[in-house]
């Protein structure tokens, strides 16, 4: 098994980046672009997923990394809930 030396090599971070990119695309290309508060909220929470994975990886030790992964998981739940609101509001 290869040693991962940087967070960019983590598949979970790469997937979180894709999520953030998809949210950014939706925020620019749907009517969500006019709902500034909601747009900012979903962009921030999707960015938080990848940021917490990166920050946890850069900390010293597995315990802190696990804690940040747990925070990132919470942010994923927040994005998922916001996506329900997004689809229910007919922005997409």
N, C-alpha and C positions, 0 to 999 in steps of 0.2 A: 504494500500500500504506500502510495506517495505521501510525503509530508506536505501539508498545505502551509505555505509561508506567508501568504497575503490573503486578506478577506475576499479579494476579487476572484480568487480561485474557488471559493465555496459555491457549490451549486445552489444552495439556499439563498445566498446573496444575489446570485445571478437571476434567480426567479423573482426575488423581491424587486430587483431593478426592472424586470419586465413588467411587473405589476404597476410600478410607479410610472413607467413609460405609457402604459395603456390608459391609466387614469389621466395623465397629462394630455394624451391624444383626445380623450373624451371631453376633457375640460375645455379644449380649444375648438372642437369640431361639432359640438352639440349646443343646444340651448342652455346647457349648464354654464356656458361662458358668461351668461348674463346674471347668474345667481352667485354673486361674489362671495358671500359668506359660506355657502355650501361648497362652492368650488375650492375655496381656500382650505376648508376643513378636510375634504377628501384628499386633496393634494398633500396636505401636511401629514395626515395619518398614513398614506401610502409611502411617503418618503421616510417616515419614522420607522417603518419596517426595515428597510435596507440600512438606515443609519444605525439602528440599535444592533443589528447583526454585526456591522462593521465595528462599532464601538466596543461591543463585547469581545470580539476577536482580538482587538488591540489591547485589551486589559490583560493583567497578569493572572493567569490561572483559569482552570476549568469552572470553578464555582461562580466566578463573576461572569464568564461567558454564558453559562447556563441561565443566570439571572437575566442577562440581556436578551437571550433567546426567548425567555418567558415574556419579557416586555414586548418583544417583536411579535410574538404570537398574539398578545392582546391587541396590538395595533392591527394585525390581520383581521381579527374579529371586528374591530371598529370599521375597517374598510369594507368588509363583507356586509355589515349592517347598513353602511352608507350606500352601498351598491343597491340594496333592496329599496332604499328611499329614492335613489336615482331612477331606477326602473319604474317604481310606483308613480313617480312624478311625471313620467312620460318624456323625460329629457332624452332618453335613448330609444 
